[in-house]
Amino acid sequence: MRIAVTGSIATDHLMTFPGRFADQLVAEQLHTVSLSFLVDTLDVRRGGVGPNICFGMGVLGLRPVLVGAAGPDFTEYRAWLDRHNVDTASVHISEVQHTARFVCTTDADHNQIASFYTGAMSEARQIELQPVADRVGGLDLVLIGADDPQAMIRHTQECRTRGIPFAADPSQQLARLDGDDIRVLVDGAEYLFENEYESALIEGKTGWTSDEILAKVGTRVTTLGANGVRIERAGEPPIEVGTAEEERKVDPTGVGDAFRAGFLAGLSWELGLERSAQLGCMLATLVIETLGTQEYELRRGHFMERFAKAYGHDAAAEVLAHLA
């Protein structure tokens, strides 16, 4: 199964605030917030939803195709992804702008405040998917992740026109997209990825009910944080999968991307929705135990031992048959 992942390519600047954001916010003054947080740590990491998802898929043994835009400073990052089984040949390199930057501060309760500088990401709208498909011998699925909004719309419309199955994953861009744009991104998707907040945002901005959304997409995948994930299809009972036990909680950044990587790997291996969600949850657990979105390692034996503990030996046997 040939899968392309479109999405932001960025460098993450991750900081840790030892207190609680909630303690610094005054309810009566939220209309005029001016705050500065003294942080304890700064880590500069590779990031962006596109590479994060592709990295996870590569770790599991697949070779996903990364589609996005980066700056001339992408050379070292490209080499890293190439070493981890990611096809980067379709990344557009800007001649004038730096690779995007994600700046995020996490407090003691794992709440986050973040900013995102687009940089070269704005040129992702110049990318056409057909040459990518021609180069790799066709595409079975394109995940359209958070990126330049015009690029997201272009990729979606091209998939729809050319009959390429696509997964809608607007995530962080929902805040700036209007209802009409969201309808374009969601309608006809094979899969819709979202968290609980994004689910409410999609319904609120589009005016569609939950049932109407299920009628417009093949499968709706809603991550529930510590409660796992819920999978819904029209006319079928929902599937709910819990999270695997954490050994420690370090940083939640990139957890959703890792879930998507595991889920897409399961689909590629034809494991079914429940098993794919379990694989996604297990990979997401590795990320929350690690500082950085691409710093985790998958030790096959240990990974499968934890998977079996969380989801049973029969489920583990199915995954083990495919795991590189």
N, C-alpha and C positions, 0 to 999 in steps of 0.2 A: 504494500500500500504506500503510494508516494504522497507525502504530506508536505505542503508548504505552509510556513507560518509567517504572516505579515504582522509587523508591529514595530514599536519604537526600539531603537538601539541607543543605549545611553550609558553613561558612567554614573554610578550611585555614590553619593557622599552621605554616609550614614553617621548620625550623631546620637548620643545617649544623654538624656536629661534625667538626673537621679530623683527628681520630684514628680509631682502629678500635675498635668496641665489643668485639671479641674480645680485645683486649689488656687490657681492664679487667675481664673476667670471670674469676673464680677458680673452677675446676671444683668444688673441695671446699666452696665456700660459696654455691652456687647456690640453696640452700634459704633463704638469708637475705640476699638482694641488697639493698643500699642504696647507690645510685650517683647522682651528679650530674654532668652533662656540661656543660662550659663551651662554649657554641656561638659561632660567629663571625657568623652572619647570622640574621635573622628576616624572613620574608616572609609577609604576610597575603594570602591569595588566595581566590577563589571556588572552591568544591568541592562534594563530595557526589557519589555515583556517578550519581544521576539526572541532575542538570544536566550533569555531565561528559560522559555519553553523549549527551545531547540536544544539547549544544553542538557536539560533533563531527559529528553528523548534520546539524545546521543549517549548519555550515560547508561541508558537501558539497552543500547545496542542498535537503535535505529539510526537512519541518516536523513534527518529532516532538511528541508530547503529553507534557508532564512531569506526573507524578502523585506528589505527596508532601506533606509538611507543613513549614511554616516559621513563623517568628515575625513580629511586626510590623516587625522590622528588615529584612524581605525586599524592601522597595520598590526600592532601588537595584539589587539583584541581579536582581529581576524585569525591570527596564528593560534591563539588560545582555542577558539571555536573549532578551527580545522583539526586541531589535535584531539578534540572531543567529538569527532564524527559529525560535525555540522557542515553542510554544504553552504558556503558563503559566496559562491560565484555570482549570485544574483543580487548582491548588496550594491546599491548605487552609492558612489562616492562623490560628495560635493567638492567643488573646487574652491569654494569661498567660505563655508561655514564649518564650525566645529561639531563634533558629535554631541548629541543632546546631553543634558545634565539633569539628574534627579537628586534633589537635596532633601533629606528626610531626618526629622528628629523624633525619637521614640522615648516616651516617658516610662516611669516605673510600672505603670499598669498596662504597658504595651499599646497605649494609644499613640497615634502618629500625626504630626503636622508636616506637610511636604510641599515643595514647589518643584516645578518642572520647566526647564528651559528647552525650547524645541530645537534650536540650531539647525543642523542638517536635516532633521526629521521633516521639515517643511517641504523638502524636495521629494519625499516619498510619493507625492501625487504624480510625479513624472514616470513612475514605474508601470509598465504594462505586464500583465501576467502571462499572456500567450507566449512570448519568447521564453519565459521561464518554463512553461509546460513543454514547449518544443525541445528545449535543451535537455530535460530530464526524461523525456519519453511519455509525457502526460502527467496529469495530477488527479489523484483520487479524492483529495479533500484540501481545501484551503482554509486555515484558521485566520480570520481577520480580527486581529487584536488591536488594542489601543495604539493609535498612530496619528499622523496628521489627519484631521477630519476629512479633508477632501480626498486623501489617499484611501481612507477607509470606504468612503462612498464609491469611489472609482473602482476599487477592487471588488466590492460587492456587486456593483452593476455589471462588471465584466464577467464575474462568475455566473451571474444569473443569465446573461446573454449567451455565454458560451456553454452553458449547461454543466459547469463544474460545481460539484457539491461544496458548500461552504459552511463554516461554523462562525456564528456571530459572537464576538467577545468584546463589546465596546468598553466595558469596565471604567477605567479612570476618565475616559472622554465623555461619559454620560453627563457630567456636570455642565459641559459647554455645548452639547448637542441639543437641538430643539426637537420637538415631537416628530416633525416631518422627517428629519434626518434619521432619527432612531427607527422609525417605521421602515425606511429604506434598508437599513442595516439588518433588521430582524426578519422581515417578511421573507419566507421561503428558505430560511436557514435550516440546514440539516440538524445543527445543534445550536443551542443558545446557552452560553455560559454567563453566570451572574452570581453575586452574593445576595444576601437577604435585602440589604439596603438598595443595591442596584436593581433588584427585582421590583421593589416598590417605586423606584425612580422611573423605570421603564413603563410601568403601568400608569403612573401619574402623568408622565409627559406625553405618552402616546394616546391616552384615553382608552386603551384596550384593557379588558378584564383578563384575569388569569386564564379563563377558558378560551377567550379569543386569541390569546398568545399561543396557547397549546394547539389551536387550530391552524396557526400560521407557521409553526416550526415543527420539525420532526421530533426532537427531544429537548426538553428544558432541564438544564443541569444547574442547580442552585447550591452553592457551598454555604454551610451553616456555621462556620468557625469551628469552635471546639465540639460542636454537635455533629460534625461530619458533612454529609451531602445528601440532597434529595433530588431524585431523577423522576421526571414526569413525562408521560406520553399521552396523547388524547385517547380516551377510552380504555386506558389501562391503569391498574393500581400503581401508586407511586412506589419507587424503590428508595429505601433509606439505608445509608451506609455510615457507620460510626468511624471515628478517628482511631488510629493506632496509639498505643500508650507512648507518651513522650519520656525520654530519659532525662531531659532538661529542656527549659524554654529560654532561648537566647535572643532571637530576633524574628519577628513574623514577616519581615519583608521578603517577598518572592514566594510565599507559601502557596498562593493561588496559582501562580505560574507553574510551580512544580506539580500541583494537582492536575493541571491541564496536560502537562507532559506525560504523566503516568496514565491518565485517562486515554489520551490519544494513542499511546503505545498499546494499551489493552485493545482498543478498537482495531489497530493495525494487526494485532495478533488474533483478532476475531474471538476475544474472550467473553464478549457479552457486556452489557451495561453495568451490572452489579460488580463483576470481577474487575472491570476497567476502573470503576470508581474506587474500589478497594486498593488497587495499585496506585491510583492517584493520591489517595489519602496517606498511604505508606510513604511515598516519595515526599509528600508535603511535610511529613513528620521529620524527615532528615533535614529539611531546610530550616524549620523552626528551631532545631537544635544547633544551628550553625550561624555564625555571623557572616552575612553576605549571601547573595542569591545563587552563586555558582561555586561556592567553596566546599560543598559537601562531597563526600565520597560514597560510592555504593560498593560495600563489601558484600559480595554475593551471599556467602554463608550466613553472615550476621543479618543481612537484610531479609533473607527467606525465613530465618528463625523467628524474627520479629513479626513477619507477615503471617506465619502460621499461628503464632500466639494470638494475633488480633483477629484473624479471619478463618482459622481452621486449616488442618493439614490437607484436606482435599482441594481447597482453594489455592493453597501454596503450591501444590503439585502442578496445577494447571499453569500457574505463572512460571514456575521453574522450568517447564518444558520450553519456554521461549526466551528466558532471561540470558543475555550474553554473559 
